[in-house]
Structure formats: structure tokens, C-alpha cells
Amino acid sequence: MTTSNDAPLRLDSLAVHAGREDFEALGVHATPIDLSSTYPLPSIDIGGDAYERGATGGDLHDTTAVYQRLWNPTVARFEQAFAALEGAEQAVAFASGMATTTAVLTAAKQRRGSHVVALRPLYGGTDHLLATGLLGTETTFVDAVEQVAAAVRPDTGLVIAETPANPTLELVDLAALVAAAGEAPVLVDNTFATPVLQRPLEHGVALSLHSATKYIGGHGDVMGGVVACDEAWAQAIRPIRAITGAIAHPFSAYLMHRGLQTLPLRVRAQQANAQQVAEALAAMAGVDRVHYPGLEGSDPGGLVGEGRQMAGPGSMLAIDLGTHARAAAVAEGVRLFTHAVSLGSVDSLIQQPASLTHRPVAPEARPGAGVLRLSIGLEHPADLVADLEQAIASAG
Ligand SMILES: *Cc1c(COP(=O)(O)O)cnc(C)c1O
């Protein structure tokens, strides 16, 4: 999309308008939701051609969509908008973040090989999927970018990393990671940053993956996933989505697409709150450590501070309270925060990764039992700080 003088639209404008270019011609102002599970076929030949195209990764916007599992116009709108925000040729949307990861791993296996190099820490579900080898992949786990080059093999189909990482907000230098991966394509889980703060493809990353359940939806009422990539990857991923039945539901796609309109605003406002909460926690008695990329000393590479990679530190943070008992007392003692897994919603959430999101991770890579992960929402930061203060004080 461009402005009237042909300049490319800025991210905030794309967030509001992308995927809605045909609204005026359609005479609508809000996204139409197409719930059809099947579509009328103009003829056997046209239907058959469309089926073939859909099942092999093609786009069905100009013909019958045949069947919702192959293609859906509401899902395609969200994909088009999301690709624009990530600066990608294509995006492919799924029923969840894990369904997205499953399809990408399967595509990488087909395209290049079944070996995966995974940089820890990763989201617990991703770590679990790789560690079990459920999809026939073999994974070499590494703990630092410096170990990646030696772990890559001729049959490495994918190098996987997450930044900022879940749950303790470690930052990965994407340019260094891409250089270390060499020929092997890199996938980055961009869930915590969103395209508002970080666009991995600009740093040479091949695939930027999201649990859209988090910031993209933004209101805790939709489950979805999406991956932004080039045309060739999309061609490989779409048939797998069609065959395994992992496409996003049209109503979910509608909610994800709507979420994009306020994404820049929410991300920046939640980030401003998180900065204040992190600073208050860093000064609070009873907190051993605060993990937040916006705090001094948390970003030695200048990835955030110097804007080399991120436009800001985001709104996820973690605190270390030392022991399981104190972490439990705080998670159960907060009143304004909701004690729940997930993140990126307009309301603030708190949870203990060791028992919940990172439970399936191998013990040596699991976060300590004293660590709590906080997702900061849009409440007034002073109310959030007061809530944490009372819970930490009662935890003793
Ligand atoms: C939640 C999450 C996932 C998994 O996404 P689902 O939508 O729950 O399947 C993957 N990565 C990160 C960083 C997440 O937070």
C-alpha cells in the first residue's frame, strides 16, 4: 500500500488499512467474515483446477475457494495485512502458534532436511515439540549464538531462536545468528516483540513466526498463529496446512485482523507501563532480580537501546523471588494481575514458568522455581506496582 504521492505507508497506517483495500468497492466498512465450509463450484473443471491449486499452495482469490481447509478469504485478508507489517512477501495463518511451528518444521524437513538447531531458551511448547522428535526431526540444542555454526550440518533444515526469549527476556543478535547459520534458514519466534518492535526478515531471517494468541489478538479471546516468509516458503507451508487441517478459523482471522489495527498503539502503551513497573520492581525490597531489556545492563549489545534490532524493550518481564514458596505466594496473592498463562493481552497476567509454560522443558534448561513471568497490560502502572508491592510484602 502507498500514500497518494506513492510513498510507502508507515507501519501505523498499514496496521489500520492493510487487507482492507477493496472495502470501498465492496461497499463495506468492517471486514466481512466468510464462514462457508464449502463453496459452489462453477463447473467440475474449474473446481478441479482450483482444488489442485489450493492443495499445492496456490492462492484461490480469483476462483472458487472449493473448501475452507484449502483457502478462505477472511484468513487471506489477515495474511495480506500481516505480511505488510512484517515487510514479507507472504504470511500463512494457522489455528494456533504450535500448529504454525508444526507446519514450518514439516516444510523445512521436506525442503532441506530433518535436523534442527534450536537456541535455548525457547517457549516450552516449542522446546517440547523439538525434544520429543514427534515430527521426525532431530534437534541439537545450543545455549549461545556462538555454538550455532558448529551445530549446523548439511541436513540442517532450520535454525530456531526466540528473541526476546521466553521467559527471561534474553536477546539474540539476529544478524549474528543468521551469519552463524550460514546456508541453513533461520526461524525467529517474534511473538514477544511483534512487528511493531522487530521485523526479523530485515535482518536476514527467513521465517518470522508468531503465536497470534498473544499481542496480535491482544484481548485474550482468540487462538491463532502466523508465519511471515517469502513466496517459496509460503508455497511449501500452505499445502501442509491444507493436508493437516491447521488453517485458522475465519472468525479467528477476523479477530486477528482487527487486532492489527490497534497493535502499534497497544504495544507502545503496554511497553511504557512495563518500563515503569520494571523500574519499580528493580527498586523493591524482596525482589532478587528483574529481567527486562529496558533496564540498564540488560542489553549489552545495544539491540534495543541503540535501535540496532528492536524499536523498544516490549512489555514482558520476569522477576526472580528466589524460592518456589515466595513465587507461589506472589502469583496467588496478586489481585489486579490475573494468575494465568498466556500473555500480550490488554490485562496484566502473571505465572510461574517452571510449573506451567516451561514444565515440559528438560530440567537443566528450565527456569528456576522462584521466577515469575509478567505480561504487562494497559492498567495504570501505579495500580500494577501497588498490586505487586502488596503481594511481595505479604510473601515475606
Ligand atoms: C504461546 C506461545 C507459543 C505457542 O502459541 P499457541 O498459540 O499457544 O499455540 C509460541 N511461542 C511463544 C513465544 C508463545 O508465547
The ligand as a Tripos MOL2 file, in Angstrom:
@<TRIPOS>MOLECULE
LIG
   15    15     1     0     0
SMALL
NO_CHARGES

@<TRIPOS>ATOM
      1 C1          2.1610  -19.0020   23.2830 C.3       1 LIG1
      2 C2          3.4240  -19.0830   22.5300 C.ar      1 LIG1
      3 C3          3.6160  -20.0190   21.5270 C.ar      1 LIG1
      4 C4          2.5850  -21.0560   21.1750 C.3       1 LIG1
      5 O1          1.4280  -20.4870   20.6210 O.3       1 LIG1
      6 P1         -0.0490  -21.0770   20.7810 P.3       1 LIG1
      7 O2         -0.8880  -20.0520   20.0960 O.co2     1 LIG1
      8 O3         -0.3280  -21.2270   22.2390 O.co2     1 LIG1
      9 O4         -0.0620  -22.3930   20.0950 O.co2     1 LIG1
     10 C5          4.8120  -19.9860   20.8200 C.ar      1 LIG1
     11 N1          5.7760  -19.0990   21.1270 N.ar      1 LIG1
     12 C6          5.6360  -18.1930   22.0980 C.ar      1 LIG1
     13 C7          6.7260  -17.2290   22.3910 C.3       1 LIG1
     14 C8          4.4590  -18.1500   22.8430 C.ar      1 LIG1
     15 O5          4.3320  -17.2600   23.8290 O.3       1 LIG1
@<TRIPOS>BOND
     1     1     2 1
     2     2     3 ar
     3     2    14 ar
     4     3     4 1
     5     3    10 ar
     6     4     5 1
     7     5     6 1
     8     6     7 2
     9     6     8 1
    10     6     9 1
    11    10    11 ar
    12    11    12 ar
    13    12    13 1
    14    12    14 ar
    15    14    15 1
@<TRIPOS>SUBSTRUCTURE
     1 LIG1         1 GROUP 0 **** ****
